[in-house]
Amino acid sequence: MNVDHQCRRISQFQKGFLQRGADLCLLLYSRDILYYVGTTAPSILLITPEEAILFVRRGFEFAKEEATIEKVIKDGSLEGVQSHLKKVGPTKGIMGIELDVIPANLYLKLKELFPSFQLMNISPSILEQRMVKDSEELECMRHSAAIADSGHRRALEILKEGMTELELAAEVEAALRKNGHEGPLPMRRFDARVLYGFISSGENLTKFPGFVNVAQGIGVSKAYRISASRRKIEKGDIVMVDVTGCYHGYITDIARPYVIGKATGMQKEVFSHLNSVVEKVFRSLRAGLSVKELYSIGLSEAEKSPYAPYFMGYNEEVRGRFIGHGLGLELDEPPILGPEDKTIIKENMTFSIEINTIIPNFGGIKIEENIITKKRGCETLSHIERKLFEI
């Protein structure tokens, strides 16, 4: 990690939390610590207006070598932080913490150890800062997309009638791993788990066990109702391959539809209408536009299709009210490209444009493209052709 980049991140963060009224911040979540100081060693990052100190619980030598700040202390306990603050201050005020991700028992311990501090959620400041990527992060995103592309290339090589979804997933996931995918994908969401992505086919594309409305597939058992099952892929099936890349922690997420045999007229038509939405969104992208406006533009284009009632789902329970989301150190990051988000698009944000049409007794087709926003337009990260592949 570039030391200058991360020093600037900390400096920007210090200004941000002061504007929100915090006197200091304690960061305990590994993704945020990685962003600011370049290590995921179990630790606590104390940031005051004057300095940043990393209190390391385990893996001290790794942390000392990796961290991009000078003050790295071999005591990663909250009691160690408490002792430090008693000596140098501040000893009261407002403490920013990541209230959206820390467990309740840790929150209660913070209340006990720091009774003179009012605890404030600092996560919005962190996530807002992380929306705009620096040059180092953008290179990581490009490498990540290349890894995701390798999964699609493998699908094109081995997908065939008669294999199971699980067999396809094993081959695709092996290709991702061989090309450097780091494995588990963090999500800033309680009790959510994703590994590599989602693969599903045929009627399974219309089944939603409740995880999220764009994650397709029924899984191998009721213990994890998502992605590939033991269903055999049949001639005429739509097969969705929605896979991720992960490089130095940065995640991309790219989906393409495949069909076994010649695509039907309806399959081609649904894909064509979805692709027109993607193209319209790309043409409309510019710095200064709100994501709410971008969503409206995409939705207006989708409503021109005869399949508009099935856009992003076929009933209100599973219908998504968005056309994409941010990308970065977690799988789904702000902003949500939907009607409620007030974020203004800036240059060098990274988005997943993610749209689908799901029709009972037909199946589902999804297109997911990852982009870097520019002053006008965007850079597309994937080099896999955007088409309905016929196998």
PyMOL commands that set and color helices and strands:
alter all, ss='L'
color gray80, all
select helices_A, chain A and resi 3-19+30-37+60-66+78-88+104-113+123-131+135-158+165-178+202-206+265-284+291-302+308-310
alter helices_A, ss='H'
color red, helices_A
select strands_A, chain A and resi 24-27+43-47+52-56+72-73+93-97+117-121+184-185+194-195+197-201+238-247+250-259+324-326+333-336+350-359+363-373+378-380+389-390
alter strands_A, ss='S'
color yellow, strands_A
deselect
rebuild
show_as cartoon
